[in-house]
Amino acid sequence: MALPQITHLQFLILDLIRMDDHSGRYIRERLREEGEKKSAPSFYQLMARLQDGGYVTGWYEAFNIDGQTIKERRYQLTPKGRRVLREVRKFYAERGAESERNPHVAVDPEGTIS
């Protein structure tokens, strides 16, 4: 099986939005909870790359707060994003199963393979 087409951070984002569309703010908050702190420009560049790759679709949603119109960027997984998410899960499941079958491969708690 080929190596995954996406990074661990891209995988995490796709996994976060697999069930429903979410705002950029929501996704950034979930990433922060996972220890991934991204500045707004860095985050939105990452999301633009996912959108350019066809993994997500994004749009602006406007709403009113105290008489002010606020625009919020929202994202949703595309069929291509769902496919790559499944492929990456399968890749790591197979690699994990191989590690279980091969007693000569050891992985310490920090993830180092020997």
C-alpha positions as CSV (number, residue, x, y, z in Angstrom):
1,M,0.0,0.0,0.0
2,A,1.3,3.5,-0.9
3,L,2.2,6.0,1.8
4,P,-0.6,8.4,2.9
5,Q,-1.2,11.5,0.7
6,I,-1.7,13.8,3.6
7,T,0.2,14.8,6.8
8,H,-0.8,13.9,10.3
9,L,-2.2,17.4,10.8
10,Q,-4.3,17.3,7.6
11,F,-5.6,13.9,8.8
12,L,-6.6,15.3,12.1
13,I,-8.5,18.2,10.4
14,L,-10.3,15.8,8.0
15,D,-11.2,13.6,10.9
16,L,-12.6,16.5,12.9
17,I,-15.0,17.5,10.1
18,R,-15.9,14.0,8.9
19,M,-19.4,14.0,10.4
20,D,-20.5,17.6,9.8
21,D,-19.4,21.0,8.5
22,H,-17.6,23.2,11.1
23,S,-16.3,26.7,11.3
24,G,-12.7,27.5,11.1
25,R,-12.8,28.8,14.7
26,Y,-14.2,25.4,15.8
27,I,-11.5,23.5,14.0
28,R,-8.7,25.7,15.4
29,E,-10.1,25.2,18.9
30,R,-10.1,21.4,18.5
31,L,-6.6,21.5,17.1
32,R,-5.5,23.6,20.1
33,E,-7.0,20.9,22.4
34,E,-4.8,18.4,20.6
35,G,-1.7,20.5,21.2
36,E,-1.5,22.0,17.7
37,K,-1.4,25.8,18.0
38,K,-1.7,27.6,14.6
39,S,-1.8,31.3,14.0
40,A,-4.9,32.4,12.1
41,P,-2.9,33.0,8.8
42,S,-1.1,29.7,9.1
43,F,-4.3,27.8,9.8
44,Y,-6.2,29.4,6.9
45,Q,-3.3,28.7,4.5
46,L,-3.5,25.0,5.6
47,M,-7.2,25.0,5.0
48,A,-6.7,26.6,1.6
49,R,-4.2,23.8,0.7
50,L,-6.8,21.2,1.7
51,Q,-9.4,23.0,-0.4
52,D,-7.1,23.3,-3.4
53,G,-6.4,19.5,-3.0
54,G,-10.1,18.8,-3.2
55,Y,-10.3,17.4,0.3
56,V,-12.6,20.0,1.8
57,T,-14.9,22.7,0.5
58,G,-15.2,26.0,2.2
59,W,-17.6,28.9,2.2
60,Y,-18.5,32.0,4.2
61,E,-21.6,32.1,6.3
62,A,-22.9,35.5,7.5
63,F,-24.8,36.1,10.7
64,N,-25.9,39.1,12.8
65,I,-24.6,39.9,16.3
66,D,-25.8,43.1,17.9
67,G,-26.6,44.6,14.6
68,Q,-23.3,43.7,13.0
69,T,-22.9,41.3,10.2
70,I,-20.2,38.7,10.9
71,K,-18.8,36.4,8.3
72,E,-17.5,33.0,9.4
73,R,-15.6,30.5,7.2
74,R,-17.0,27.0,7.3
75,Y,-15.6,23.8,6.0
76,Q,-17.0,20.4,4.9
77,L,-15.4,17.2,3.8
78,T,-15.7,16.3,0.1
79,P,-16.0,12.8,-1.3
80,K,-12.3,12.9,-2.1
81,G,-11.6,13.9,1.5
82,R,-13.7,11.0,2.8
83,R,-11.8,8.6,0.5
84,V,-8.4,9.7,1.6
85,L,-9.4,9.6,5.2
86,R,-10.5,5.9,4.8
87,E,-7.3,5.1,2.9
88,V,-5.1,6.6,5.6
89,R,-7.0,4.8,8.3
90,K,-6.6,1.5,6.4
91,F,-2.8,2.2,5.8
92,Y,-2.2,2.6,9.6
93,A,-4.4,-0.3,10.5
94,E,-2.5,-2.6,8.2
95,R,0.8,-1.2,9.5
96,G,-0.3,-1.8,13.1
97,A,-1.4,-5.3,12.3
98,E,2.0,-6.0,10.7
99,S,3.8,-4.8,13.8
100,E,1.6,-7.2,15.9
101,R,2.5,-10.1,13.6
102,N,6.3,-9.3,13.5
103,P,7.8,-9.8,16.9
104,H,11.1,-8.5,15.7
105,V,9.8,-5.0,15.5
106,A,9.5,-3.2,18.8
107,V,7.9,0.2,19.3
108,D,8.7,2.0,22.6
109,P,6.2,4.3,24.3
110,E,7.6,7.3,22.5
111,G,6.9,5.6,19.1
112,T,10.5,4.8,18.2
113,I,10.8,1.6,16.2
114,S,13.6,-0.8,16.7
